[in-house]
Amino acid sequence: ATPLLLLLWFACLATHSAAFTCPQHSKPITVLYAAKKQKKKASGGGGGFGGSKAKSTPPSVTPASADIQSLEKQWDNFASITDLEIFPPGDPEDPDYRHFIVADVFVRIGPEDKDSNPGTGWFRTGKLVAADDIDINIAFALQRGLILWTAAAMWPQLAAKGQAAAKLMQVGFMPPSMNMADESEPALDEEESEDVQIPQRVAIKDDVSLKNIGFRPDFNPKGFTYKRRERSAMKAKKSGLDEIMDIND
């Protein structure tokens, strides 16, 4: 079972997510990717939950809390924003078009210092979305505590390292894919891990709303079942498909 103290530690620190400083991105997430040398340099910088010394978020912006209620809300947001797509459907010129960026999310226990090996490999944890003009790095910053809390509940390999290792936990991402983990999936191998990117540090604006970002785990953490909005979305998709089939009959 996941140690209770570890989950409580994330819940207490969730509101202290680090602020970041880099320009906004409205293009597909692949624009965030640099050359492999740059990625390796970035990944060694200690992007973990407890490692940043950046400014705190603006007083008017409250990061997502690390608890079940917050996970439900952000999961609902993800389903509502994306309609279970990984790229925005439709024409950007259409009045009802809504831009969003999705990323595959990974979590690991990072190295203690630049000369150390990571405590674990990267575990596929879920998917994150940033809608409209919100920088995806901001979406990571505001949901970092929730993501780490969820990952600790999903992956015993992370929780087993204890509270001291929790301070070294890092969030990473890749461009969106249809891949999803289950409880038996191992961590990424060394070659796959080279493509994991650490979120950049960006300035968080004071008008950002949690309603415009979301996160969903790849599978329900132990003891947690929640897919209400997704079930509704899938039902709507099926109804739409049935209508198309009726028209073609």
N, C-alpha and C positions, 0 to 999 in steps of 0.2 A: 504494500500500500504506500501511497505517497506520504512522506512525513508531513504531519500537520504543521509543524513549526516552519517548514520551508514554504508552504503555501501562505501562511500568515505573514511571513517575511515579505513576500511579493505584494500582498494586499496592503501592507503598511507603506511600502515604498512606491506604489504605483503612481502616486501623485507627484513624484519627483523626477519624471522623465526629463531627459536633457533637451535643451533647445539647440538648434542647428543654424549654420550660416552658409548658404549657397543659393544660386538663382532658382526660380521656379522652372518646372518642366511641364509642358503641355503636350509634348510629342510622345510617341510610344516609349515604353520603359527601356527599350534597347539603347536609347540615347544616353542613358546613365552609365553604360558600360564603357570602360576604358581599355587600354592595352593590358595584357596579362601582367606586365611588370608593375603597372599602376595599381592593378587590382590586388596583387600580392602585397604591395606597400600599404594599401588601405586596410587590408584584412589584418595586418599586424599591428594596427594602431590601438587595439583594445576598445572595440566598439561595444563592449558589454554594458549591461544595465547599470552597473555600479561604477563604470570606469570613466565616465565623461566628467569634465570640469566646466562644461559650457554653462551659459546663463540658464536660469529657470524659465519656464513658460510664462507668458503674460498672465497677470492675475485674473483676467476675464476668460482665460482658456483653461478648462479643467480636463486633464488627461483621463482616459477611460480607466476606471477602477479595476482592480484585479479580483473579480468575483464572478459568480454564476450569473447574477442579474446583468452585469455589464457585458458578459459574453453573449447573453441572449440578445441584448440590444444591438451590439455590433454585428452579430450574425444576421439579425433581421435587416440591418442597414446594408450589409453585403448583398443579400438576396434581392432587396428592393432596388438598389442602385444598378446591379449588373443583370438582373433577370436571369441569373445563372449562365451568363456569357462571360468569356474572358477577354473579348474585345468589344468595343461599342458597336452595336448594330446600326444600320441605317446610314444615311447621307449626312455629313456634317452641315450641309446647307439646309437641311430640313428644319423647320421651326421646333419640332419636338425631339430633335436629336440631343442626347446628353453625353458629353465626353467623360470617360473615366479610364483609369489605368489600373490593371490588376498585376499583382506579383505573386509568385510562389514564395512561401515563407519557410525559412529553416532556422533552427536553434541549435547551439552547441555550448559546451563548456569551453571557454577560450583558454589560451595560454596564460600562465602567471606573469610572464614577461616576454620580451622579444626573442629571447634565446630558448624559450621553453616550447614544448609541443602542446597542442590543444589537449584539454582534458578528455574530450570526446570528439567524435566526428559530427558532421551536420545532420540533424534529423529533420526530415520533411514534416512540417507542422500544420500548414494550412495555406490559405490565400488571403491577400489583403487588397483593398480597393481604395483609391482616392478619386473622388468625382469632381467635375467642373474644373476649376483652376487651382485646386489644392495640390501642392507638391507632394509626391508620394513619400518623400523623406519625412515630411511633417506627419503624414498618416502613420508612419512607423514610430516616430517620436511620441505621438499622443496615445498609441496603443501598445507601446513597448512592454509596460508592466503586465498588461492583460495577456499579451502573446507569451511572455516568459512564464507567467502563472499557468496558462493553459498547457504549454509545452511540458512543464514539470508534472502536470497531472496526466498527460498523455504518455510520456516516455519515462519508465522507471529507471532507465540508464542515466537520465539527467538528474532525477530526484535522489537517486542513490548516492550521489556525490556529496550531498549534505549542504548545509547553509553556507559554509565557507566557500564552496565551489559556486554556489548560486551567485555570488558577487562577480564571478567571471563569466557568467552566461552572456552570450552574444546572439543577436538577431541578424540574419542574413537573408538575401533574396536572389531569385533568378527571374528572367522573363516568364510570363504566364504560360502554363501548359495545361493539358488535360490530365496530367499525372496527379494521382492522389495516393497518400500512404495508407496502410493499415497497420494494426498493432504489431505485425510480424516483420515489418520492413526494417532492414538494417540501416545504419548511418551511411551517408554517401561515401564512396571510396575516394582515394586521394585524387584521382584524375577528375572525377565529377566535382569534387570540392573546389577545384581551381576556378569554376565558373560562378561560385557564390560571391556575391557582392555585399559589402557592409553598407548600410544606409549612410548617406552623407549628412554632414551637420548643416542645418539650414535655420534661418530665422523664422520663428513661428509668429504669424500675424495674430493680432488680438481679435479678429473677426472669424476665425476658423471654428466650424461647428463639427462636433462628433457625428452629427446626422449625415454629413457628407463624406464620411470615411467608414470603412467596415472591415471586419475580419471574421473568417470562418475557419474552424479547425477541419483537418481532413477526415477525422473521425471523432466521435464523441469521447471526451475524457471519461475515465472509469466512473460509473455512478451518475452520469449526466446524459440525458436524452433530450435533444431539442432540435427540431427541424421544421417548426411551424410555418414560417414564411416560405421556406423552400418547398414544402409540400404544396402550398397554395400556388406557387409559381409553376411547379411541374404540372399541377392539375390544369392550370390555365393554358399551358403549352399543349397539353394533350387535347383539351377542348378545341383549341385553334386548329390542330392537326385534323381532328375529326371533322370539323367544318369544311376544311379544304378537300378532304376525301369525299365528303358528301357532294360537294360541288362538282367534283370530277366524275362521279358515278353517273 
